[in-house]
Amino acid sequence: MAKLTIEDVAKLAGVSTATVSRAIHFPGMLRKHTLERVLKVMSEHDYIYNATAGDLSRRKSSVLGAFIPTTESAKLSATLIAVQDVVNSSGYPLIINNTLFDPDRERMQLRQCRERSLSGLVFIGYMAQNEPVILEMVRDGVPCVFLWDTMPGTEFHYVGFNNYEASYKVTRHLIDLGHRRIAFVGAMYSLVHRVRKRLEGYLGALRDYGVNSAPEYICEYQPTLDNGRVAMRRLLALDEPPSAVFCASDMLAIGAMTACRQAGLRVPLDISVAGFDDIEFAAYANPALTTLNVPSQEMGRLAGQTLIELVKNGTGRPHQHCLETTLVVRESCSPPARRRAGRD
């Protein structure tokens, strides 16, 4: 039996071919009963739209792409899912590229996206080494939206927050509690610009409040639970361990608290630990984790809407959104033991 064409579907449903096309690509544009009639015909006759042929006729792919450094981060994944929900509901498929913090892997994925002429891309972060390649794509007119950071003074489209100020906020909270030996555990700050800004925010707060910084108090690890444990063990082995540790990822922070318990230390009585992200488990950790809440889903939703608008209407004026972050104070931080003893 010959396969149905889009014209056949239109005839059977009693609508135009343009209406069938909208049902496939932009279902939200149709009235409910019209959409249901078209979908019923497609289902009954097992009609599958030939997207490749459609792309060839337009000489442009209808597929969008997303880059994410790791899917192990609950907050980054929440952003990605929010992006996917928006673009899928608008009729676009999304190719997900998990770079695993590997610049070479990311470079290969970027090349593949260019070879397939994807309609637009979202970047939930990218490796600093590949910035020239990405900026070249922007200059070539590929709609790109950058997430989880701001890019003031540029014409780029972004949905993010001020990583410097967010990190400064957490560090200042530890200083206000009386800590002067504060360590920083960053998630690949040498490779990812936004995490570098968190390191700079930490150093900026120490400088502004007259607290000395020490190179041995700064660690760089991929954001996993085990790496948080490894980082904390390294810090506890110092001749003068920190009294507080700021981890620029909740996964690192929760792993760090595990290392403290294994070393016989009580959090926060013996050492304070703060995180960054406010993943769901942070509130259920023991003790509950003080951290910075990041609006991950809102970023994804806005980025998805921005990308769809750029793909449909062209780049135009820059779409730039800087969202607010909130310090969430829980039980994992308290004044240092020496200061508490002086008050008692």
C-alpha positions in Angstrom: 0.0 0.0 0.0 1.4 3.4 -1.0 2.2 5.7 1.9 0.0 8.8 2.4 1.3 12.1 1.4 0.7 15.4 3.3 -1.9 16.2 0.5 -3.7 12.9 1.3 -3.9 13.7 5.0 -5.3 17.2 4.2 -8.0 15.7 1.9 -9.0 13.1 4.5 -9.1 15.6 7.3 -10.9 18.2 5.2 -8.3 20.8 5.8 -5.5 22.5 3.8 -2.0 21.2 3.5 -0.9 24.3 5.4 -3.1 23.2 8.4 -1.5 19.8 8.3 1.9 21.4 8.4 0.9 23.5 11.4 -0.4 20.4 13.2 3.1 18.8 12.7 5.3 21.8 13.4 3.2 24.3 15.4 0.2 22.5 17.0 -0.4 25.3 19.4 -1.5 27.5 16.5 -4.6 25.3 15.7 -7.9 25.1 17.4 -8.3 22.0 19.5 -10.9 20.3 17.3 -9.0 21.0 14.1 -5.8 19.6 15.6 -7.6 16.5 16.9 -9.1 15.8 13.5 -5.7 16.0 11.7 -4.0 13.9 14.3 -6.8 11.3 14.1 -6.2 10.9 10.4 -2.5 10.7 10.8 -2.9 8.0 13.5 -5.4 5.9 11.7 -3.3 5.8 8.5 0.1 5.6 10.3 1.3 8.8 8.6 4.9 9.8 9.4 6.1 13.2 8.3 9.3 13.1 6.3 11.3 15.7 8.1 14.4 15.1 6.1 12.6 15.9 2.8 11.1 19.0 4.4 14.5 20.2 5.5 16.0 19.6 2.1 13.2 21.6 0.4 13.9 24.5 2.8 17.7 24.0 2.7 17.7 24.2 6.4 17.4 21.8 9.3 14.4 22.0 11.5 16.4 20.5 14.4 17.8 22.4 17.4 20.8 21.5 19.5 21.7 21.8 23.2 25.1 21.6 24.9 25.5 20.6 28.5 28.7 19.9 30.3 27.3 17.1 32.5 23.8 15.5 32.9 24.8 14.4 36.5 24.0 17.9 37.8 20.4 17.9 38.8 20.1 21.7 38.3 21.7 21.7 34.8 19.5 18.8 33.8 16.4 20.7 35.1 17.4 23.6 32.8 17.8 21.2 29.9 14.4 19.6 30.4 12.7 23.0 30.6 14.4 24.0 27.3 13.3 20.7 25.7 9.7 21.0 26.9 9.4 24.4 25.2 11.1 23.6 21.9 9.3 20.2 21.6 5.9 21.9 22.2 6.7 24.3 19.4 7.3 21.4 17.0 11.1 21.2 17.0 13.2 18.2 18.0 16.3 18.8 20.2 19.7 17.0 19.9 21.4 16.9 23.3 25.2 17.1 23.4 26.7 16.0 26.7 30.3 17.3 26.6 31.5 15.7 29.9 33.7 18.8 30.5 35.9 17.6 27.6 36.9 20.4 25.1 37.8 17.9 22.4 34.5 16.1 22.7 32.6 19.4 22.6 34.6 20.6 19.6 33.6 17.4 17.7 30.0 17.9 18.6 30.1 21.6 17.5 31.4 20.4 14.1 28.7 17.9 13.7 26.0 20.5 14.5 27.5 22.8 11.8 27.7 20.0 9.3 24.0 19.3 9.8 23.1 23.1 9.7 21.0 23.0 12.8 18.5 25.8 13.1 19.7 27.0 16.5 21.7 26.1 19.6 21.5 26.6 23.4 24.6 26.4 25.6 24.2 25.5 29.2 27.9 26.4 29.5 30.8 25.6 27.2 34.5 25.0 27.5 36.6 28.2 27.4 38.9 26.6 24.8 36.1 26.4 22.3 34.8 30.0 22.6 36.4 31.1 19.3 34.5 28.3 17.4 31.2 29.2 19.1 31.6 32.9 18.5 32.3 32.2 14.9 29.0 30.4 14.7 27.2 33.4 16.2 28.9 35.7 13.7 27.7 33.4 10.9 24.1 34.0 11.9 23.4 30.7 13.8 20.8 31.6 16.5 22.5 30.8 19.9 21.3 31.3 23.4 23.7 31.1 26.4 22.5 30.0 29.8 23.7 30.1 33.5 25.7 33.2 33.0 25.4 36.9 31.9 27.4 38.4 29.1 27.0 42.2 29.6 28.4 44.6 27.0 27.8 42.0 24.2 25.2 41.5 21.6 24.7 37.8 22.6 21.4 36.3 23.7 21.6 34.9 27.2 19.5 33.8 30.1 21.5 33.6 33.3 22.5 35.2 36.6 25.5 37.1 38.0 27.8 34.3 39.1 30.3 36.7 40.7 27.6 38.3 42.9 26.1 34.9 43.8 29.4 33.5 45.0 30.2 36.8 46.8 26.9 36.4 48.6 27.7 32.9 49.9 31.3 33.9 50.9 30.1 37.0 52.7 27.6 34.9 54.7 30.5 32.7 56.0 32.5 35.9 56.8 29.6 37.4 58.7 29.4 34.2 60.8 33.0 34.9 61.9 35.0 32.6 59.6 38.4 33.7 58.5 39.8 30.4 57.1 37.4 29.8 54.2 38.2 27.3 51.5 36.7 27.2 48.0 36.0 24.0 46.0 35.2 24.9 42.4 33.7 22.7 39.6 36.2 23.0 36.8 36.8 26.8 37.0 39.8 26.6 34.6 37.5 25.3 31.9 34.1 27.0 32.5 33.8 30.8 32.6 30.8 30.9 34.9 32.6 28.9 37.6 35.7 31.1 37.2 33.4 34.0 38.1 32.4 32.1 41.2 36.0 31.8 42.2 36.5 35.5 41.5 33.4 36.3 43.6 34.8 34.3 46.5 38.2 36.0 46.3 36.5 39.4 45.9 34.5 38.9 49.2 37.7 37.9 51.0 39.5 40.9 49.7 36.7 43.4 50.5 36.3 42.1 54.1 40.1 41.9 54.8 40.3 38.1 55.0 43.5 36.5 53.7 43.2 34.1 50.8 45.5 31.0 50.6 46.3 29.0 47.4 46.0 25.7 49.3 42.4 26.6 50.2 41.4 26.6 46.5 40.5 23.2 44.9 39.2 22.3 41.4 37.2 19.1 40.8 34.4 17.9 38.6 31.0 18.3 40.5 30.4 14.8 41.9 29.8 13.5 45.3 33.0 11.5 45.4 35.1 14.5 44.3 33.6 16.5 47.1 34.7 13.8 49.5 38.2 13.8 48.0 38.5 17.6 48.1 37.5 17.8 51.8 40.0 15.1 52.7 42.7 17.2 51.0 41.6 20.3 52.9 41.4 18.5 56.3 45.0 17.2 55.8 46.4 20.7 55.7 48.5 21.9 58.7 45.8 24.5 59.3 42.5 23.2 57.9 39.7 25.7 57.0 36.9 26.4 59.4 34.5 26.7 56.5 34.3 25.4 53.0 32.3 26.9 50.2 31.6 24.4 47.4 30.5 25.9 44.1 28.2 22.9 43.6 25.8 21.1 46.0 27.1 17.7 44.9 30.6 18.7 46.0 29.2 20.1 49.2 27.3 16.9 50.1 30.3 14.8 49.3 32.4 17.1 51.5 30.1 16.7 54.5 30.4 12.9 54.1 34.2 13.3 54.4 33.8 15.4 57.5 31.7 12.7 59.2 34.2 10.0 58.2 36.9 12.1 59.8 34.9 12.3 63.0 34.0 16.0 62.6 30.6 17.5 63.2 29.0 19.8 60.7 28.6 22.7 61.5 30.1 22.5 65.1 33.6 21.6 63.9 33.5 22.9 60.3 30.9 24.7 58.2 30.0 23.7 54.6 28.1 25.7 52.1 26.9 24.8 48.6 25.7 26.3 45.4 22.6 25.3 43.3 20.0 24.3 45.9 19.3 20.8 44.5 16.3 19.1 46.0 18.5 16.8 48.1 20.2 19.8 49.8 17.2 20.4 52.1 17.3 16.7 53.1 21.0 16.3 53.7 22.2 15.8 57.3 22.6 18.6 58.3 20.5 20.5 55.8 22.7 22.3 53.4 23.1 26.1 53.3 23.3 26.9 49.6 22.4 29.4 46.9 19.1 28.8 45.0 19.5 29.1 41.2 16.3 29.4 39.1 17.2 26.6 36.8 13.8 25.8 35.3 13.0 29.5 34.7 16.3 29.9 32.8 15.4 26.9 30.7 11.9 28.1 29.9 13.0 31.6 29.0 15.9 30.2 26.9 13.6 27.8 25.0 11.2 30.7 24.2 14.1 32.9 23.2 15.5 30.3 20.8 12.2 29.6 19.2 11.6 33.4 18.6 15.1 33.7 17.1 14.6 30.8 14.8 11.3 32.0 13.6 11.9 35.8 13.4 15.7 36.2 13.1 18.3 37.4 15.6 17.2 41.1 15.8 17.8 42.8 19.1 19.7 40.9 21.8 17.5 39.0 24.3 19.3 39.3 27.6 17.8 38.1 31.0 19.6 38.4 34.3 17.7 36.4 37.0 17.9 36.7 40.8 19.5 34.1 43.1 18.7 33.6 46.7 20.9 32.5 49.7 19.1 29.7 51.5 20.4 29.5 55.1 20.0 26.1 56.7 21.9 24.1 59.3 25.3 23.3 57.7 26.9 26.7 58.7 27.5 28.3 62.1 30.1 30.5 63.7 33.5 28.9 64.0 34.1 26.8 67.2 36.7 29.2 68.6 34.3 32.2 68.3 31.4 30.2 69.9 33.7 29.2 72.8 34.6 32.8 73.3 31.0 33.7 73.7 30.1 30.9 76.1 
